[in-house]
C-alpha cells in the first residue's frame, strides 16, 4: 500500500501541475498555438513560436501524467484489488482520462469555445479528486489515521461553491476579472460567512465573495 500511496500522490501532484499549465495556456491566449491535434502545425515538434510551445507543453505534460494514471490503475489492481473504494476510482480514472483527451481535442478543433473549455476543466478537477481519494484511502489501508470522513454541512456548501465557481473561469474571457473564480480563495478564510450566504441564495453568495475579495485585496 505504501507504493500505491506514493504513486497516487505523485499522480495527484502531476495532475495539479497539468491544471496549472492548462491555466497558463488559457490565460495567455495560447489555446490555438497549435491549431491542429494531435500534431502541432502538422508536425511532431512545434515551430519556434511562444504560443505554440506553451500549448505543446500542456500536451506533453498531459502525456506524462497519463502514464502515471495508467500506472496507478495497474498498481491498484495488483496491490488493492480487494479494496473496492480504491479499485473503483482507480478504474474510473482512465475512463475519465479518455473523455478528457477527447475534450482536449475538441477544444482545439472547435477553436477553444468557452463551454468546452469549462467542461474540460471540470473533468480535470474530478480526476484530481479521484486520485486524491485513492491516496487518502491507501494511507488509511496502511494503518494511518487519515481515513476518509464525510464533511460537515458548512464545508459541503463551501466545496459546492468552489466546485461551481472554479470551472466558471473557463466560461469567461481570460482578460476579464472573474469574481466568482475568487470565491474558493475567499471561502478558505471566511467559511461560516460564505456558507450562510450560500444558503441564502446565489445573489448573496456573489455579494459576499465580492466584498470578501475586496477586503482581502486591500489588506494584502
KAFENCOR-V292312 format. One record per helix or strand. SS is the DSSP state (helix for helix, strand for strand). FROM is the first residue (numbers start at 0). TO is the last residue. If there is no record, write none. Layout:
BEGIN
<<SS | FROM | TO> <SS | FROM | TO>>
END
This chain:
BEGIN
<<helix | 1 | 26> <strand | 39 | 39> <strand | 42 | 42> <helix | 49 | 78> <helix | 83 | 108> <helix | 113 | 140> <helix | 152 | 170> <helix | 178 | 186> <helix | 190 | 199> <helix | 201 | 218>>
END
